[in-house]
């Protein structure tokens, strides 16, 4: 028998393309179009390189302290990791150990089923409706027996946001399961479910620095939950790797949180650009779900998604496209700077005339 018969074979998650050519307009991976907070740049000049010989703090202090102060949540209720992907992956390992399936939408962040396959966790994908909305009653344990629930809010790649009251109903109807709320895009117009961690012991709220805080390259994610839940999560993390967060990310992340004025200014600029572009896309014959994220999930009324995707790419404008059922004609367009979006709209206007 070959050694290959013992290999854990999985189909990996495929991230958005990261082209080597920097002379393109990159609207395909939902990064922030603006630089990190000025305090991040200031601290970079003062980092003591000789301290890199030492291991970082296992609890990621002072990052956890900064998050605690900003969100008014005790440090015992906070977990940090190498991007929200690391946090979510650890959550899968920690909380989804039942032989019952984890449930999540059929159109959502495409890493959810990859982790389930990797860790050999049973899962079930529940279809969104024709408007890409969640039927929340499908997620009640009395309707769908499950070993856990994960919901992205706003949902990716469609951008729709659901009221916290609906999330709370899912939590209440799953007292024996952990409900994970992935809030990667919450800062672009949604309301966080964070207050629910003080009402329920079975909810984990996950957020990231990769979008609204413009630090995708630093890989910082974090989660909130009750103390008992966070303790279990840390036990698994420290059984996997005690030092996942590097010292530079910890220190730069802390000052990024402290620069609230810049954070709000950046989010507001992206929201304003998004709302303007919605109108311009509509005028060009695109339809899309109403987005509360830093992207728009758009479909043209007459031209296929594949054709527009390739035309944009040939023009040096990268957006995201999936050849999947139900969404093959849609493009996920990250909101860039006003100048970048003007170039996108200008190209589409000329191309669609043809």
N, C-alpha and C positions, 0 to 999 in steps of 0.2 A: 504493500500500500504506500502510495506517494505521500510525502509530507504535505502536499497541497490539499489532501483530503481533510487535514486538520485546520486549514486556514479559515478564519472568519471572513467570508466573502460578503461584501456589501456593495451596493451602488451608491457612490458618494454624492453628497450635496454638490451642486454645481453653482458657484458664485457668479455674479456678474463679471463680465470681461474686464480685466485691468490692462488696457493697452499700454505698450511701452512708449508709444508716440505721445508726447505731452501737448502737441499742437492740435488737440481735438477738444470738442465740447463734450464733457463726460456727464451724462444724465442717466446713468444706468445702474448705479448702486446706492442711491439714496444718501450719499454723503452730503455734508453741509457745504455750500458753495463759499462760505466765508471762513476766515482763519479762526483758530481758537482764541480764547479770551486774552487780552493784552497781558494780564498777570501771568499767564503761562509763558509767554515770551520773556518776560522779565525774570522769572525764576530760572529759565533755561540757562541764562548767563551766569547764574550763581550756584548751579549744581556742583557739588564737590565730587569730582570724578574718583578721588581716592577711596570714597566710601563704597564704590561699586564692588570692592573686594569682600564686603560683608553681605550676608543674607538679608533680605528685606524682612520687615515685621510680618509675622504670619497673619495677624488680624488686619493688615493693611492700614494701620494707623500712620499718618493723620487723615487719610481719605475717609475712613469710616467715621471719624470724628466730625469732619466737614459735612458729610451727608447727614449725620445725626442732627447737627445744628441747623442745617438748611431746611430739612423736612420735619423737624421737631419730633423725631423718633429716636428712642433710646438705641444705643449701639448694639445692645443684645438682640434687637429686632432687625438688624441689617446684615446682609451677606454680600461680599464683593467677589468678583471673578474677572477672568480675562475676556472681557466682552460679555454681552448678555448670552452669547452662544455657550460659553463656558458655564455660566450660571444655570441656564436651562438644561444643559447636559447633566450637570450635577443633580439637578432637581429630578430628572428622569431616573437616574441611578438611585436616588434616595427614596422617592415617593411612589414610583410606579412599579411595585414589586408583586402586584396581584396577578392572578391568572385571568382576570377580567380585562377587557380591552380599554386602553386609554382612548378617549374620543376627542376629535377636533374636526373642523370643517374640511371639506374636500378641496376648497380653494383658500389657501392660507400660506403662511411661511413654509416653504418646502423642506425645511430642515426637520420639521416635526416627525414626519414618517421615517426619515433617515435615522434619527436617534432611536426610534422604536425598533427599526430593523437591526441597527448596530447592537443594541442591548437585548435583543430578542424579547421585546415587550409586545404583547398583542395590542392591536389598535384597530379602530374603526373610524373611517372618515364619513362625516355626515354632510350631505349636499347642502350648499347654500341655495336659497330660492332663486327665481329667475332674475331678481334684482340684486343678486349677490348679498343678500341679507341673511342673518342667522335666525332660524326658528328656535328660540331658546328653550321651548318646552321639550325639544328633542334631546336636550342635555340634562333633563331631570332624571335622576336615577330610577324613578318609578317607570319611566318611559324607555330609557336605554341603560341597562345595567352596565356599570363601568368600574374601572380601577383607577380612574383619574380623568380630569378634564383640562384641556389647555385651549385658551381663546386669546387671540391677538386683538387688541382694541386700542387704536384703530387697526382694522384687519389689513394685512398685506397679502397680496399686492393690490387689493381693490380700494383701500383707503377709507372704507366706511367706519364710522364710529357709532357705538351703541351706548345708551344711557347706563350709568352705574346701577340704576335700579334693576335693570335686566340682568346685569352681572350678579348682583346680590341674590336674585331669585335662583340662579344656578347654584350659587354657594349654599343657600338654604336647602335646596332640594338634593344636595349631595353631601349629607353630613358624614358619610363614611369614606369619602374620597377627597383628595387634595385637588383644588381648583387653581390652576396657574393662569394669571392674567398677564399677558405679554404686552407691555406698554412702551414698546420701542419708539412709537411716534406720538406719544401722549401730549407732548409739549407744543404741538402745532394746531391746537384748537379743541382738544378733548378734555374731559374731566377725569382725573385719576381716581381709581378705586382704592387708593391708599388708606383712607379712613376705615375701610372694612377689616383691616388686620386687627383692630381693637374690638371688633364685634364677633369675629369668627376665628377659630383656630385652624381652619382647613384651607386658608387662602394664601397664596404667594404672589406678590406683585413684583414684576421684573421690568427694569428699565436699563438704559444704556447711555454712554457718552458719545456713541458713534454718530448720532444724528444731530440733535439739537445743540449739543455741546461741542461739535466740530472736532472730535478727537478719535475718529475711527482708527487712526494709525496707532494709537496708544493702547487699544483693546481694554476698555474698562466697562464692566457691567455690574449691576447690583440688584439686590432683591430685598423686599420687606415682608416680614411675617411675624407671627407670635414668637415669643422666646423659645418655646419648645420646638417649634418647627425649624427655626434657624439653627438651633443646637444640633438637630438631626442632620441638617444640611452640612454644617461644618464638620461633623464627625465623618461624613462620607468624603468631603473634600480633603481633610487631613489624612485620610486613609489612602487617598489617591496621590496627593502632592501637597506638602506643607507650604511650598513657596510658589504659588501660581502667579501672584502679582509681583512685577518687578518694581524696584525702588523708584525709578524715574516716573513710571506711570502713577504710582501712589502719590508722589509729591505734586506732580503736575495736575493730577485729577483733583486734589484737594484745593488748589488755588483756583482752578476753573469753576468749581462750585461756589467759591466765595465771590466771584465776579458776577453778581446777579444782574446788574444794570446791563452789562454787555450781553448776557444770556438772553434777557427779555428783548433787547433791541434786535438781536439776530433772529429770534423766533418771529417777531413781528414783521420783519422785512420779508422773510420767507412766506409767511401767511399772506401778506399783501400781494406779493408776486404771484402766488398760487391763485388767488381770487381773480386777478387780472387775466391770467392765462386761461382760466376756465372760460371766460367770456370769449376770448380770441379763438380758442379751439372750437367752441360751439359755432361761431360764425363760419368756420372752415368745414363744418359738417361732421364734427366729432361728437360722440355721446360718451358719457362716463358717469359712474356713481359719484355722488358728492363726496369729495375727499376732505378729511381732517388730518391728513398726513403731509409729509413734504414731497409728495408725488401725486400725479394724476394718472388714473388707469383708463385710457381712452381708446375708443374704437371708431374708425371712420365709417360713414354710412355706405360708401360705395367701393372703397379701395381696401384691399386686404392688409392685415397687419404685417404679414411677411414682406409684402412689396414695400410698404412705407418704411419698415425697419431697415431693409437693405439699402433703400435710397438714402435714408438718413446716414447710415454708416458710411456709405461711399462718399458722402459729403463731409465726413469727419464729425458727425453728431451721433453719439452713442446713447441709445435708450435700451430698455429691456424688453425682450419678447420671448414667449414660451409657445412651442408647438404642442399644446395640450388641449384636450377636449374642453369645450366651453369658452376658452379664453384665447384661442389661437389668433383671433383678429384684434386682440387688444395689445396696446403698448403701455408699459409703465414708464412714465416720464418723470424723472426727478426734477424738482424745482431748483434751478440754478440761479445765478445772478440775473438781474434784469437784462443786462447785455446779452447773456447767453440765451435767455428765453426769447429775446427779440430776434436773434439769429435763427433759432428753431422755428419760430412762427413765420419769419420771412422766407425760409426755405420751403416750409410746407405750403405757404400761399402760392409760391411760384410753381412748385411741383404739382400741386393739385389742379392748377389751371390746365396742365397738359393732359 
